[in-house]
Amino acid sequence: MKRFLLSLFALSMLISATCQEKANVKLEEKAIIALLENETDAWLKGDYERWSNSYLQDESNIRLDVGSSHCDLQYGWNEINSYLKGYFNNEAGMPLIGIKTDYHIKVFGNAAWVVHNESFKHVDTGEDVGFTVTASKILEKVNGEWKIAGMTTIQTNTYKEPEGSATE
C-alpha cells in the first residue's frame, strides 16, 4: 500500500508539473504577443523610446526586410537603430492600426520563435491600406522581459502568384 501511495504521489506530481509547464508556456505566449503588439503600436504612433525598448540592443540582433523591390539587411542594434530611427522624425506617427493574425509561437527556455501575418488599416476609416507582411521573429528573455533579437519581414502584398500556381 505504501508503494502504491508513493507511486500515486509521484504520478500526481508529474502531472502537476506538466500542467504547470503548459500554463507557464501560455503565460509566456501572452507576454510575447503583448510585446509584439506594443512594438507595432509604438512604431505606428512614432514613439521611439517605447519602440526601441522592444529590442535586444546588442550586436547579435539581425533585421531583414524584404519586398518585391528591396531587400534590407542590418546586423547589430547600432545598424538597425541607424537605419530605422529616421522613421521617427514625424512625431505624429502614422494614422494606421496594425492587425496581427495567425500567431505561431515556439517557446524554448529564454528564447522564442514567432511567425505571424500583419495587415494595416486606417485609424479613422478602418479601411485596409493594402499593405501586408509575414514576419518571423526570434525573441530572447532578458532580466524577465521578452525582447526582439532578430526579425525577418516579407512584404507579401507586392508578390503575385505565378501563373498555374496551386492557389489560382
Secondary structure as a PSIPRED ss2 file (coil, helix, strand):
# PSIPRED VFORMAT (PSIPRED V4.0)

   1 M C   1.000  0.000  0.000
   2 K H   0.000  1.000  0.000
   3 R H   0.000  1.000  0.000
   4 F H   0.000  1.000  0.000
   5 L H   0.000  1.000  0.000
   6 L H   0.000  1.000  0.000
   7 S H   0.000  1.000  0.000
   8 L H   0.000  1.000  0.000
   9 F H   0.000  1.000  0.000
  10 A H   0.000  1.000  0.000
  11 L H   0.000  1.000  0.000
  12 S H   0.000  1.000  0.000
  13 M H   0.000  1.000  0.000
  14 L H   0.000  1.000  0.000
  15 I H   0.000  1.000  0.000
  16 S H   0.000  1.000  0.000
  17 A H   0.000  1.000  0.000
  18 T H   0.000  1.000  0.000
  19 C H   0.000  1.000  0.000
  20 Q H   0.000  1.000  0.000
  21 E H   0.000  1.000  0.000
  22 K H   0.000  1.000  0.000
  23 A H   0.000  1.000  0.000
  24 N H   0.000  1.000  0.000
  25 V H   0.000  1.000  0.000
  26 K H   0.000  1.000  0.000
  27 L H   0.000  1.000  0.000
  28 E H   0.000  1.000  0.000
  29 E H   0.000  1.000  0.000
  30 K H   0.000  1.000  0.000
  31 A H   0.000  1.000  0.000
  32 I H   0.000  1.000  0.000
  33 I H   0.000  1.000  0.000
  34 A H   0.000  1.000  0.000
  35 L H   0.000  1.000  0.000
  36 L H   0.000  1.000  0.000
  37 E H   0.000  1.000  0.000
  38 N H   0.000  1.000  0.000
  39 E H   0.000  1.000  0.000
  40 T H   0.000  1.000  0.000
  41 D H   0.000  1.000  0.000
  42 A H   0.000  1.000  0.000
  43 W H   0.000  1.000  0.000
  44 L H   0.000  1.000  0.000
  45 K H   0.000  1.000  0.000
  46 G C   1.000  0.000  0.000
  47 D C   1.000  0.000  0.000
  48 Y H   0.000  1.000  0.000
  49 E H   0.000  1.000  0.000
  50 R H   0.000  1.000  0.000
  51 W H   0.000  1.000  0.000
  52 S H   0.000  1.000  0.000
  53 N C   1.000  0.000  0.000
  54 S C   1.000  0.000  0.000
  55 Y E   0.000  0.000  1.000
  56 L C   1.000  0.000  0.000
  57 Q C   1.000  0.000  0.000
  58 D C   1.000  0.000  0.000
  59 E C   1.000  0.000  0.000
  60 S C   1.000  0.000  0.000
  61 N C   1.000  0.000  0.000
  62 I E   0.000  0.000  1.000
  63 R E   0.000  0.000  1.000
  64 L E   0.000  0.000  1.000
  65 D E   0.000  0.000  1.000
  66 V E   0.000  0.000  1.000
  67 G E   0.000  0.000  1.000
  68 S C   1.000  0.000  0.000
  69 S C   1.000  0.000  0.000
  70 H E   0.000  0.000  1.000
  71 C E   0.000  0.000  1.000
  72 D E   0.000  0.000  1.000
  73 L E   0.000  0.000  1.000
  74 Q E   0.000  0.000  1.000
  75 Y E   0.000  0.000  1.000
  76 G C   1.000  0.000  0.000
  77 W H   0.000  1.000  0.000
  78 N H   0.000  1.000  0.000
  79 E H   0.000  1.000  0.000
  80 I H   0.000  1.000  0.000
  81 N H   0.000  1.000  0.000
  82 S H   0.000  1.000  0.000
  83 Y H   0.000  1.000  0.000
  84 L H   0.000  1.000  0.000
  85 K H   0.000  1.000  0.000
  86 G H   0.000  1.000  0.000
  87 Y H   0.000  1.000  0.000
  88 F H   0.000  1.000  0.000
  89 N H   0.000  1.000  0.000
  90 N C   1.000  0.000  0.000
  91 E C   1.000  0.000  0.000
  92 A C   1.000  0.000  0.000
  93 G C   1.000  0.000  0.000
  94 M C   1.000  0.000  0.000
  95 P C   1.000  0.000  0.000
  96 L E   0.000  0.000  1.000
  97 I E   0.000  0.000  1.000
  98 G E   0.000  0.000  1.000
  99 I E   0.000  0.000  1.000
 100 K E   0.000  0.000  1.000
 101 T E   0.000  0.000  1.000
 102 D E   0.000  0.000  1.000
 103 Y E   0.000  0.000  1.000
 104 H E   0.000  0.000  1.000
 105 I E   0.000  0.000  1.000
 106 K E   0.000  0.000  1.000
 107 V E   0.000  0.000  1.000
 108 F E   0.000  0.000  1.000
 109 G C   1.000  0.000  0.000
 110 N C   1.000  0.000  0.000
 111 A E   0.000  0.000  1.000
 112 A E   0.000  0.000  1.000
 113 W E   0.000  0.000  1.000
 114 V E   0.000  0.000  1.000
 115 V E   0.000  0.000  1.000
 116 H E   0.000  0.000  1.000
 117 N E   0.000  0.000  1.000
 118 E E   0.000  0.000  1.000
 119 S E   0.000  0.000  1.000
 120 F E   0.000  0.000  1.000
 121 K E   0.000  0.000  1.000
 122 H E   0.000  0.000  1.000
 123 V C   1.000  0.000  0.000
 124 D C   1.000  0.000  0.000
 125 T C   1.000  0.000  0.000
 126 G C   1.000  0.000  0.000
 127 E C   1.000  0.000  0.000
 128 D E   0.000  0.000  1.000
 129 V E   0.000  0.000  1.000
 130 G E   0.000  0.000  1.000
 131 F E   0.000  0.000  1.000
 132 T E   0.000  0.000  1.000
 133 V E   0.000  0.000  1.000
 134 T E   0.000  0.000  1.000
 135 A E   0.000  0.000  1.000
 136 S E   0.000  0.000  1.000
 137 K E   0.000  0.000  1.000
 138 I E   0.000  0.000  1.000
 139 L E   0.000  0.000  1.000
 140 E E   0.000  0.000  1.000
 141 K E   0.000  0.000  1.000
 142 V E   0.000  0.000  1.000
 143 N C   1.000  0.000  0.000
 144 G C   1.000  0.000  0.000
 145 E E   0.000  0.000  1.000
 146 W E   0.000  0.000  1.000
 147 K E   0.000  0.000  1.000
 148 I E   0.000  0.000  1.000
 149 A E   0.000  0.000  1.000
 150 G E   0.000  0.000  1.000
 151 M E   0.000  0.000  1.000
 152 T E   0.000  0.000  1.000
 153 T E   0.000  0.000  1.000
 154 I E   0.000  0.000  1.000
 155 Q E   0.000  0.000  1.000
 156 T H   0.000  1.000  0.000
 157 N H   0.000  1.000  0.000
 158 T H   0.000  1.000  0.000
 159 Y C   1.000  0.000  0.000
 160 K C   1.000  0.000  0.000
 161 E C   1.000  0.000  0.000
 162 P C   1.000  0.000  0.000
 163 E C   1.000  0.000  0.000
 164 G C   1.000  0.000  0.000
 165 S C   1.000  0.000  0.000
 166 A C   1.000  0.000  0.000
 167 T C   1.000  0.000  0.000
 168 E C   1.000  0.000  0.000
